[in-house]
Amino acid sequence: MGPEAAKSHPGQELVPKPEANKPTPRAKQEADYGRRGAGYTFGAFKPADGEALTASYERRTTANFVDFLEQVEQWLPGEVERVYAILDNLRAHRATDVLLFALAHPRWEFVFQPKYAAYLNLIEPWWKVLRSLALKGRRFETWAEVCQAIEEATRYWNDHRHPFVWGRRRRHQPRRASGVALLPKAA
C-alpha cells in the first residue's frame, strides 16, 4: 500500500439540514497541503484464514522489500510447502536480491500479475479495508503516527479475522416464500 502521507484523510461528515426549497449542501473539508512525511507499507495476506501481516518503511527499495520477505518467511508456518507471492510489476519485485531470496527459499514462487490487472490480486480489496480501518477520517502529523495506525488496524483485523472471499460483496437476500410457481402462459 502506498505511498501514504501524513495528512488528513476524509471520512464521513455530517451535512447540515437543507433549507426549504434548496438543495442539500455538500460536506466540506479544509484543504490539507502539508507534507509531514510519507512512506510505504508492504503487506502479506492469507485468504484461507484472513490473517495479515504489514510492515511500513520510509522508502520502497529492494532492500526493504527483501527485509519484508524475510519477515513473511518467519511469519508463515514451517509446514507450508509452497508459498505463492502474487506481485505487481514493480522494479523492486524483479531485482537480483529478490531472485537470490527465491533461490535461498525454494518453497517460494513469485507470480507476477499482468499489467493493469490489480483486481486479480486478492490483497487489493484488503488494502481498501485496511485504509478504512486505519486512515479514514483521521489526521496524521507524522509518518510514525500513520505507521502506528496501520499496526493497530492490522492487529484489530487479525483479532477479528475471517476467511476472505474473492468477488462481489455478499448481501443479504430475502428468502423466497415457499409455494408453487406459476405456470408459463401458453400462446
Phi and psi restraints in degrees (value plus and minus 20) as a CYANA .aco file:
   2 GLY   PHI     132.6   172.6
   2 GLY   PSI     151.0   191.0
   3 PRO   PHI     -94.9   -54.9
   3 PRO   PSI     121.8   161.8
   4 GLU   PHI    -132.8   -92.8
   4 GLU   PSI     124.2   164.2
   5 ALA   PHI    -138.7   -98.7
   5 ALA   PSI     135.0   175.0
   6 ALA   PHI     -98.4   -58.4
   6 ALA   PSI      79.2   119.2
   7 LYS   PHI    -176.5  -136.5
   7 LYS   PSI    -194.4  -154.4
   8 SER   PHI    -105.2   -65.2
   8 SER   PSI     112.5   152.5
   9 HIS   PHI    -130.2   -90.2
   9 HIS   PSI     103.1   143.1
  10 PRO   PHI     -84.6   -44.6
  10 PRO   PSI     125.2   165.2
  11 GLY   PHI    -150.7  -110.7
  11 GLY   PSI    -179.3  -139.3
  12 GLN   PHI     -97.6   -57.6
  12 GLN   PSI     113.6   153.6
  13 GLU   PHI    -144.7  -104.7
  13 GLU   PSI     129.3   169.3
  14 LEU   PHI     -97.6   -57.6
  14 LEU   PSI     120.3   160.3
  15 VAL   PHI    -131.2   -91.2
  15 VAL   PSI     111.5   151.5
  16 PRO   PHI     -82.7   -42.7
  16 PRO   PSI     134.3   174.3
  17 LYS   PHI     -84.4   -44.4
  17 LYS   PSI     119.4   159.4
  18 PRO   PHI     -92.5   -52.5
  18 PRO   PSI     128.7   168.7
  19 GLU   PHI     -97.8   -57.8
  19 GLU   PSI     142.1   182.1
  20 ALA   PHI     -79.0   -39.0
  20 ALA   PSI     115.0   155.0
  21 ASN   PHI      41.5    81.5
  21 ASN   PSI       3.8    43.8
  22 LYS   PHI    -147.7  -107.7
  22 LYS   PSI     129.1   169.1
  23 PRO   PHI     -89.3   -49.3
  23 PRO   PSI     137.6   177.6
  24 THR   PHI     -87.2   -47.2
  24 THR   PSI     110.5   150.5
  25 PRO   PHI     -89.9   -49.9
  25 PRO   PSI     134.9   174.9
  26 ARG   PHI    -101.4   -61.4
  26 ARG   PSI     132.3   172.3
  27 ALA   PHI     -92.6   -52.6
  27 ALA   PSI     120.7   160.7
  28 LYS   PHI    -142.4  -102.4
  28 LYS   PSI     131.0   171.0
  29 GLN   PHI    -158.1  -118.1
  29 GLN   PSI     119.4   159.4
  30 GLU   PHI     -84.1   -44.1
  30 GLU   PSI     124.8   164.8
  31 ALA   PHI     -88.0   -48.0
  31 ALA   PSI     117.8   157.8
  32 ASP   PHI    -140.3  -100.3
  32 ASP   PSI      79.5   119.5
  33 TYR   PHI    -117.0   -77.0
  33 TYR   PSI     -16.7    23.3
  34 GLY   PHI     -90.2   -50.2
  34 GLY   PSI     117.7   157.7
  35 ARG   PHI    -127.2   -87.2
  35 ARG   PSI      76.0   116.0
  36 ARG   PHI    -131.0   -91.0
  36 ARG   PSI       6.3    46.3
  37 GLY   PHI      95.6   135.6
  37 GLY   PSI     128.2   168.2
  38 ALA   PHI    -168.7  -128.7
  38 ALA   PSI     143.4   183.4
  39 GLY   PHI    -190.3  -150.3
  39 GLY   PSI    -189.2  -149.2
  40 TYR   PHI    -151.5  -111.5
  40 TYR   PSI     129.9   169.9
  41 THR   PHI    -143.2  -103.2
  41 THR   PSI     106.4   146.4
  42 PHE   PHI    -115.6   -75.6
  42 PHE   PSI     128.8   168.8
  43 GLY   PHI    -162.7  -122.7
  43 GLY   PSI     128.9   168.9
  44 ALA   PHI    -146.7  -106.7
  44 ALA   PSI     127.6   167.6
  45 PHE   PHI    -165.2  -125.2
  45 PHE   PSI     112.8   152.8
  46 LYS   PHI    -128.2   -88.2
  46 LYS   PSI      81.6   121.6
  47 PRO   PHI     -82.6   -42.6
  47 PRO   PSI     -49.4    -9.4
  48 ALA   PHI     -81.0   -41.0
  48 ALA   PSI     -59.6   -19.6
  49 ASP   PHI    -139.5   -99.5
  49 ASP   PSI     -25.1    14.9
  50 GLY   PHI      64.6   104.6
  50 GLY   PSI     -14.7    25.3
  51 GLU   PHI     -93.0   -53.0
  51 GLU   PSI     123.2   163.2
  52 ALA   PHI    -152.7  -112.7
  52 ALA   PSI     134.7   174.7
  53 LEU   PHI    -155.4  -115.4
  53 LEU   PSI     112.0   152.0
  54 THR   PHI    -149.7  -109.7
  54 THR   PSI     131.8   171.8
  55 ALA   PHI    -166.4  -126.4
  55 ALA   PSI     109.5   149.5
  56 SER   PHI    -121.7   -81.7
  56 SER   PSI     122.8   162.8
  57 TYR   PHI    -155.6  -115.6
  57 TYR   PSI     133.5   173.5
  58 GLU   PHI     -89.6   -49.6
  58 GLU   PSI     -52.7   -12.7
  59 ARG   PHI    -153.4  -113.4
  59 ARG   PSI     135.9   175.9
  60 ARG   PHI    -119.9   -79.9
  60 ARG   PSI      65.9   105.9
  61 THR   PHI    -136.2   -96.2
  61 THR   PSI     146.5   186.5
  62 THR   PHI     -82.5   -42.5
  62 THR   PSI     -61.4   -21.4
  63 ALA   PHI     -81.6   -41.6
  63 ALA   PSI     -61.8   -21.8
  64 ASN   PHI     -86.0   -46.0
  64 ASN   PSI     -58.3   -18.3
  65 PHE   PHI     -87.0   -47.0
  65 PHE   PSI     -63.0   -23.0
  66 VAL   PHI     -85.0   -45.0
  66 VAL   PSI     -58.7   -18.7
  67 ASP   PHI     -79.8   -39.8
  67 ASP   PSI     -62.5   -22.5
  68 PHE   PHI     -84.6   -44.6
  68 PHE   PSI     -60.8   -20.8
  69 LEU   PHI     -80.9   -40.9
  69 LEU   PSI     -57.8   -17.8
  70 GLU   PHI     -83.7   -43.7
  70 GLU   PSI     -59.2   -19.2
  71 GLN   PHI     -83.5   -43.5
  71 GLN   PSI     -61.1   -21.1
  72 VAL   PHI     -85.7   -45.7
  72 VAL   PSI     -60.9   -20.9
  73 GLU   PHI     -78.2   -38.2
  73 GLU   PSI     -61.4   -21.4
  74 GLN   PHI     -93.6   -53.6
  74 GLN   PSI     -50.5   -10.5
  75 TRP   PHI     -92.3   -52.3
  75 TRP   PSI     -55.8   -15.8
  76 LEU   PHI     -95.7   -55.7
  76 LEU   PSI     124.6   164.6
  77 PRO   PHI     -84.4   -44.4
  77 PRO   PSI     127.6   167.6
  78 GLY   PHI     -87.8   -47.8
  78 GLY   PSI     -43.5    -3.5
  79 GLU   PHI     -98.3   -58.3
  79 GLU   PSI     -27.0    13.0
  80 VAL   PHI     -91.3   -51.3
  80 VAL   PSI     101.5   141.5
  81 GLU   PHI    -100.4   -60.4
  81 GLU   PSI     -60.8   -20.8
  82 ARG   PHI    -146.1  -106.1
  82 ARG   PSI     116.3   156.3
  83 VAL   PHI    -139.9   -99.9
  83 VAL   PSI      98.6   138.6
  84 TYR   PHI    -122.1   -82.1
  84 TYR   PSI      94.8   134.8
  85 ALA   PHI    -120.5   -80.5
  85 ALA   PSI      94.9   134.9
  86 ILE   PHI    -112.1   -72.1
  86 ILE   PSI      99.2   139.2
  87 LEU   PHI    -144.6  -104.6
  87 LEU   PSI     134.4   174.4
  88 ASP   PHI    -106.7   -66.7
  88 ASP   PSI    -193.7  -153.7
  89 ASN   PHI    -115.4   -75.4
  89 ASN   PSI      14.0    54.0
  90 LEU   PHI     -85.0   -45.0
  90 LEU   PSI     120.7   160.7
  91 ARG   PHI     -79.2   -39.2
  91 ARG   PSI     -56.5   -16.5
  92 ALA   PHI     -83.1   -43.1
  92 ALA   PSI     -46.5    -6.5
  93 HIS   PHI     -94.4   -54.4
  93 HIS   PSI     -38.6     1.4
  94 ARG   PHI    -129.5   -89.5
  94 ARG   PSI      -6.7    33.3
  95 ALA   PHI     -92.8   -52.8
  95 ALA   PSI     142.9   182.9
  96 THR   PHI     -80.7   -40.7
  96 THR   PSI     -59.4   -19.4
  97 ASP   PHI     -82.7   -42.7
  97 ASP   PSI     -53.3   -13.3
  98 VAL   PHI     -90.7   -50.7
  98 VAL   PSI     -59.8   -19.8
  99 LEU   PHI     -84.0   -44.0
  99 LEU   PSI     -58.9   -18.9
 100 LEU   PHI     -84.9   -44.9
 100 LEU   PSI     -57.6   -17.6
 101 PHE   PHI     -80.4   -40.4
 101 PHE   PSI     -64.5   -24.5
 102 ALA   PHI     -83.3   -43.3
 102 ALA   PSI     -56.1   -16.1
 103 LEU   PHI     -89.2   -49.2
 103 LEU   PSI     -56.4   -16.4
 104 ALA   PHI     -95.7   -55.7
 104 ALA   PSI     -41.5    -1.5
 105 HIS   PHI    -145.2  -105.2
 105 HIS   PSI      67.0   107.0
 106 PRO   PHI     -86.9   -46.9
 106 PRO   PSI     -35.3     4.7
 107 ARG   PHI     -97.7   -57.7
 107 ARG   PSI     -30.7     9.3
 108 TRP   PHI    -105.8   -65.8
 108 TRP   PSI     118.0   158.0
 109 GLU   PHI    -153.9  -113.9
 109 GLU   PSI     107.5   147.5
 110 PHE   PHI    -116.5   -76.5
 110 PHE   PSI     106.8   146.8
 111 VAL   PHI    -135.8   -95.8
 111 VAL   PSI     100.3   140.3
 112 PHE   PHI    -118.1   -78.1
 112 PHE   PSI     105.1   145.1
 113 GLN   PHI     -96.2   -56.2
 113 GLN   PSI     133.6   173.6
 114 PRO   PHI     -83.4   -43.4
 114 PRO   PSI     134.8   174.8
 115 LYS   PHI     -81.6   -41.6
 115 LYS   PSI     126.1   166.1
 116 TYR   PHI      41.2    81.2
 116 TYR   PSI      10.9    50.9
 117 ALA   PHI    -152.6  -112.6
 117 ALA   PSI      27.6    67.6
 118 ALA   PHI     -82.0   -42.0
 118 ALA   PSI     -44.5    -4.5
 119 TYR   PHI     -85.2   -45.2
 119 TYR   PSI     -35.5     4.5
 120 LEU   PHI     -98.3   -58.3
 120 LEU   PSI     -35.5     4.5
 121 ASN   PHI    -113.8   -73.8
 121 ASN   PSI      98.4   138.4
 122 LEU   PHI     -86.8   -46.8
 122 LEU   PSI     -37.4     2.6
 123 ILE   PHI     -95.9   -55.9
 123 ILE   PSI     -40.2    -0.2
 124 GLU   PHI     -80.3   -40.3
 124 GLU   PSI     -66.8   -26.8
 125 PRO   PHI     -85.5   -45.5
 125 PRO   PSI     -47.9    -7.9
 126 TRP   PHI     -89.3   -49.3
 126 TRP   PSI     -54.8   -14.8
 127 TRP   PHI     -78.9   -38.9
 127 TRP   PSI     -57.9   -17.9
 128 LYS   PHI     -82.8   -42.8
 128 LYS   PSI     -61.7   -21.7
 129 VAL   PHI     -84.1   -44.1
 129 VAL   PSI     -64.4   -24.4
 130 LEU   PHI     -83.0   -43.0
 130 LEU   PSI     -62.7   -22.7
 131 ARG   PHI     -79.7   -39.7
 131 ARG   PSI     -60.6   -20.6
 132 SER   PHI     -85.1   -45.1
 132 SER   PSI     -62.2   -22.2
 133 LEU   PHI     -90.9   -50.9
 133 LEU   PSI     -59.5   -19.5
 134 ALA   PHI    -115.5   -75.5
 134 ALA   PSI     -57.0   -17.0
 135 LEU   PHI    -132.7   -92.7
 135 LEU   PSI     -51.2   -11.2
 136 LYS   PHI     -79.6   -39.6
 136 LYS   PSI     106.5   146.5
 137 GLY   PHI      56.4    96.4
 137 GLY   PSI      -2.2    37.8
 138 ARG   PHI    -142.2  -102.2
 138 ARG   PSI     139.0   179.0
 139 ARG   PHI    -140.4  -100.4
 139 ARG   PSI     110.2   150.2
 140 PHE   PHI    -137.1   -97.1
 140 PHE   PSI     114.8   154.8
 141 GLU   PHI    -113.3   -73.3
 141 GLU   PSI     -47.8    -7.8
 142 THR   PHI    -156.8  -116.8
 142 THR   PSI     142.5   182.5
 143 TRP   PHI     -85.3   -45.3
 143 TRP   PSI     -52.7   -12.7
 144 ALA   PHI     -81.4   -41.4
 144 ALA   PSI     -56.7   -16.7
 145 GLU   PHI     -85.8   -45.8
 145 GLU   PSI     -58.6   -18.6
 146 VAL   PHI     -84.1   -44.1
 146 VAL   PSI     -65.0   -25.0
 147 CYS   PHI     -80.0   -40.0
 147 CYS   PSI     -63.0   -23.0
 148 GLN   PHI     -83.9   -43.9
 148 GLN   PSI     -62.1   -22.1
 149 ALA   PHI     -83.8   -43.8
 149 ALA   PSI     -59.2   -19.2
 150 ILE   PHI     -87.6   -47.6
 150 ILE   PSI     -61.2   -21.2
 151 GLU   PHI     -81.6   -41.6
 151 GLU   PSI     -64.3   -24.3
 152 GLU   PHI     -84.9   -44.9
 152 GLU   PSI     -60.4   -20.4
 153 ALA   PHI     -87.0   -47.0
 153 ALA   PSI     -58.8   -18.8
 154 THR   PHI     -86.2   -46.2
 154 THR   PSI     -62.3   -22.3
 155 ARG   PHI     -81.9   -41.9
 155 ARG   PSI     -63.4   -23.4
 156 TYR   PHI     -81.4   -41.4
 156 TYR   PSI     -64.8   -24.8
 157 TRP   PHI     -79.4   -39.4
 157 TRP   PSI     -67.1   -27.1
 158 ASN   PHI     -85.8   -45.8
 158 ASN   PSI     -51.1   -11.1
 159 ASP   PHI     -90.3   -50.3
 159 ASP   PSI     -46.6    -6.6
 160 HIS   PHI    -139.6   -99.6
 160 HIS   PSI       6.7    46.7
 161 ARG   PHI     -89.4   -49.4
 161 ARG   PSI     141.4   181.4
 162 HIS   PHI    -175.4  -135.4
 162 HIS   PSI     139.0   179.0
 163 PRO   PHI     -76.4   -36.4
 163 PRO   PSI     118.1   158.1
 164 PHE   PHI    -117.1   -77.1
 164 PHE   PSI     103.4   143.4
 165 VAL   PHI    -121.5   -81.5
 165 VAL   PSI     110.3   150.3
 166 TRP   PHI    -103.5   -63.5
 166 TRP   PSI     115.7   155.7
 167 GLY   PHI     111.3   151.3
 167 GLY   PSI    -183.3  -143.3
 168 ARG   PHI     -89.1   -49.1
 168 ARG   PSI     135.5   175.5
 169 ARG   PHI     -85.7   -45.7
 169 ARG   PSI     111.6   151.6
 170 ARG   PHI     -99.5   -59.5
 170 ARG   PSI     101.3   141.3
 171 ARG   PHI    -131.1   -91.1
 171 ARG   PSI     130.4   170.4
 172 HIS   PHI     -87.7   -47.7
 172 HIS   PSI     109.3   149.3
 173 GLN   PHI    -133.4   -93.4
 173 GLN   PSI     111.1   151.1
 174 PRO   PHI     -84.0   -44.0
 174 PRO   PSI     125.4   165.4
 175 ARG   PHI     -91.1   -51.1
 175 ARG   PSI     121.2   161.2
 176 ARG   PHI     -98.8   -58.8
 176 ARG   PSI     122.5   162.5
 177 ALA   PHI     -87.3   -47.3
 177 ALA   PSI     117.8   157.8
 178 SER   PHI     -92.6   -52.6
 178 SER   PSI     131.1   171.1
 179 GLY   PHI     140.2   180.2
 179 GLY   PSI    -192.9  -152.9
 180 VAL   PHI    -114.5   -74.5
 180 VAL   PSI     116.3   156.3
 181 ALA   PHI     -94.9   -54.9
 181 ALA   PSI     134.3   174.3
 182 LEU   PHI     -96.8   -56.8
 182 LEU   PSI     124.4   164.4
 183 LEU   PHI     -98.2   -58.2
 183 LEU   PSI     125.8   165.8
 184 PRO   PHI     -86.7   -46.7
 184 PRO   PSI     129.4   169.4
 185 LYS   PHI     -94.2   -54.2
 185 LYS   PSI     111.1   151.1
 186 ALA   PHI    -107.6   -67.6
 186 ALA   PSI     124.0   164.0
